[in-house]
Amino acid sequence: MLLTFSFRSSGDVLADRRYEYASAAFEENDFETAADLARQVLELAPRFAPAHALLGRSAAELGMRNEAVGALRRALELEPEDALGVRLDLARLGALPTEKAMTGTYVRALFDGYAPKFDKHLTKSLAYRGPELIADALRRACVKQARDYRFGLTLDLGCGTGLMGLALEGLCTPLVGVDLSPRMLDKAAKTQLYDHLHEGELASFLTARGEAEADLVLAADVFVYMAALDEVFREVKRVLKRQGLFAFTVQAHEGEGFVLGNDARYAHSESYLRKLTEENGFTAVIFERVSAREDRGVPVAGFLMVVQG
């Protein structure tokens, strides 16, 4: 899922009109027309970052790497917080390290725009079932450990609209969520499932929490927007009570470490996840290959883990 070319004004009416035509051409895979129109926009509004981004993406599709990198870098210079997500494009072109491809600003902008249709699109179009898979895995982990399938303080990382909270309704007291997107949090609040909701980046949220306070930490389809997970694993270990559980899903990478996929999401390897588990003193309770969602009707390979602190 990439941030689409949503409309905002360049300050020039003619430039805005051509930008809309260029965006439409791009969406129809007419990249040559999109690039030509984007260049015309920039003649009228040379500091309009979305047009530089559109030119860069169109040029990349046409195999014009040098022009693509130049245009994308100019967009990043004009808007260094990168709400447009051009770092992802630069990483794909080999012009930026993979681990620097995604910013919190981009993720926030992406999900703020996605919030109104999020639940319907995710569960209907993408057949998303990550929360249900995690809830079932937690039930089985509790049976395996002969412990109650109920939890004290639960931290839902990247809680979104509250689908994970819904899957564990009535089983977590209290339930605390964190997300970058205020619009997603607004929808989570309407579920009335969360005792507290926080807007912010999840690693910083964890750092601010007390030691050994949480019974359960959840991360459903969240790590696909993060490259290295080392800091998160360290902080989860710190905030978990002894014998507390950490349950999460990721997209699967069959090599080593992690990679940025063509779907603008990170995928992590089994060896990397097991290495983090061991290094941070976790015990793996469940490790399974799953598919938490589909892409154009094809299941996306993933991993589900439940580890104990």
N, C-alpha and C positions, 0 to 999 in steps of 0.2 A: 504494500500500500504506500503510494507516494503522495506527497502534497500536490494537489492539482493547482492549475494556474487560476486561482480565484481572482476576481476583479478588484483592483484598487486603482485609483487615479494617479496618473503621472503628472497631472497639472496641465496637460495639453489635450484638448478635446480630440483633435485629429490623431494624436499619438495613441490615445486611449482606444479609439475606434479600430485602429490598425492592430493594436495589441490584442483586442478581442478576436479579430479575424485570424491573427497568428496563432492564438491559443486554440481556436477551433480547428485550424489546419493541423496543428500538432496532434490533437486528440483523434483526428481522422487519419493519422499516420502519413500525412502529406508534409514531410519534413523539409523538403526543398522550399515549398511555399512559406512554411512557418519561419524558416531561417531568413528568407528574403524580406518578409513583412517585419520580423524582429529588427533587422538592420534598418528598415525605414523608420521604425519607432525610435530607435536610438539616434537617428539623425535629428529627430524633433525633440527628444528628451534623453540626452546622453547619460544622465545620472539615474535613470529608471532601472533599478536592480532587477525587477521581474523580467524585463525585456532582455537583459544580459543573460539571465538564467535560461530563458526560453531559447535564445540564440545558441547558448552553449549546449543545451540538450538536443536541439535540432541538429547542430553541427556534429555532435557525437553520433547520432543515428545515421548521419550521412558519411561517417568515417573520416571526418575532417578534424582530427584530434587536436592539432595546434590551435585552430580557431576555437574549438570547444573549450579547451583548458583556459585560454585567454579570456573568453567571455565569462566563464564560471568564476574565475579568480577575480574578475572585475566586479561581479555581483557580490562576491564575498567581501571585497574591500568596501563596497558601498553599504553592506549590511552584515557586519562581522558576527552578529549574534546568530545569523543563518536561520531565520524562520523559514526561508525558502528551501532549505535542505540541499544546497548545492555541494556541500561537503561530501554527500553520498555520491554524487556524480563524479567529483574529482577523485574520490577513492576508487571508483570503478575504472577510471581512466589511468590509474596508477600515479596520479599526481598528488596524492595525500595518503598517509598511512591509514590502514583499515580501522585501527582503534580510535582514530580521530574523526571518523566519518559522521557521527551523529551527535547533535547537541540537544540539551534539554529544551532550548528555545524551539527547535524544530519539532520535537515530540509534542510539546505543549500546543504549538500552532496546529499540528496535524490532528490531535485529538479534540481540541476545541472546535475545529471545523467538522469533525466526525461525530461529535456527541449526539446531535439530534437523531441520527439514523443508526447509531452504533449497535444497539442491541438487536434490532431487526436484521441489519446487514450481517452481523457476526454469526448469529444463530441460524438464520435462514440461508443467506447466500453462501456463507463459508462453512456452514455446518459445525460451528465451533462448540466444543464440549469440554474444554479444559477444566473448568470448575467441577463438573460432574466426575471427571476422571480423577481429579485430586481428592474429592470427597470420598469416592469409593476406595482409593488407595489408602487414605487415612483410616477408614473403617477397618480395612484388612490389616493395616499395621497395628492398630489397637488390639485386634483379635490375636495377632501373633505375639504381642507383648502382654496379653492378659490385662489390659488397662481399659478404663471406661472410654467410650467414644464420646467424650465431652472434654472441653478445653477451657482453661482460664484465659488470661489475657492473650488475645490473638492479634497479630499485626498482619494486615493485608497490604502487601507492597504492590503499588500500581493497581489500586482497587478499581479504577475505572468507574463504571456505572453501578457496581455492586453485585455483579454476577457471582463472584466467589462467595460473598456474604449470603446470597440467596441459597447457594448450594449447601451451605452449612448453617442454615437458619435455625436458631434456637440451641446451637451446640457450642457457641463461643461466647464467654462472658468475662470481661467486656470485649467488644470487637472494635478495633481501631484501624482506619484506612488512611493511606497516603497516595496522592497522585499529583502529577504535574499540571493536569488540566482542570481549571476551575469549573468549566462547563460539565465535565464528567463528574466532578464532585457534587455539583448541584443535583445531578440525576441520582447519584448514590445516596444523597441526603434524603431524597424523596422516598427511598425504600424503607426508611426508618429502622434499618437493621444495624446501623453503626452507632456506637456510643460516642465516638469522636472521629472527625475527618480532618486531615491536614493537607494543605497544598504545599508541594515541594518535591525535591529530588530525593529518591529513596535512600541513597547512601547517607546523605546528610541527616535525614530523618532518623535513621538507625543510630548514627553517631550521637545524637542528642538524647537517646533513650538510656534508661538506667541499666545497670548490669544485672543479669540473671533475673529478669522480671517477666519474660514472656513464656507462655506455655506452648505456643504454636506461632510459626511464621510462615506465611503463604506468599507465593509469587506465581500467579497463573498467567502465562503468555506475556511476561514482563521482560524477561532477560533477552528476548529477541530484539530489544531496543538498547542493549548494552553489549559492549565488546568484552573486556576483561571483567571477571566476576570476583576477583580475589578480595577486594575491599568489602564487598557485600557479604561474602562467606565469613570473613573475619568478624564483621560487626554482628551478623546473625548469631554466630557462636557466642559472642560476648553478651548479647541481650537475652539469650535463651536460658531458662532454668535448666538445672541438671535433669536429664531425661526428656527435655523438651523436644519438639519435632519441628522440622523445617521441610516443607513440601513445595515442589515447584515443577514447572514444565519448561522445556526448551525445544527449539528446533534442532534436529540432529545433523551433525557434521561427521562424515565417516573418516576424516583424516585426523590431524592433530590440532589442538588448540581451538581456535574459533575462526570463522570466516564471515564476510559480508556477502549475502546472497543477492541474486538478481531481483529478488522481491523486496529489497531494501530492509531486510531483517537479518540479524546475526544468527548464526547456527553454531552450536558448541559440540565438541566431541565427547565421547564417553570417557576417554583417557583423561581429558582435562577436568571433567566433573569429578571423576574418582580421585584424581590428584588433589583437588581442592578439598574434597571430603576428608581424605586422610591427613593432609597438612593441617587442617583446622580442628582435628580431633573429633570429627563426626563419625558415627557408625551408620553405614548404609543399611536401611531396613527394607526398602523396596527400590529396585531399579528396573524400569520396564521401557520397552519400545512402544510408543503410542503414536497416534495421529490425533492431535487436538483440533485440527481444522482441515479444510480442503482449499485448494487453489484451482479454480476453473474445473471443479468436479473431481480433482485428483487429490487423494489424501497426502498431506504434508508430513513427512517423517519427523518424529520427535522422540524425546526421552521424558520420562516422568521419574522423579526421585522423591523419596521420603527418607530423610536422614535424622538421626537422633543425636542431640548434643551431649 
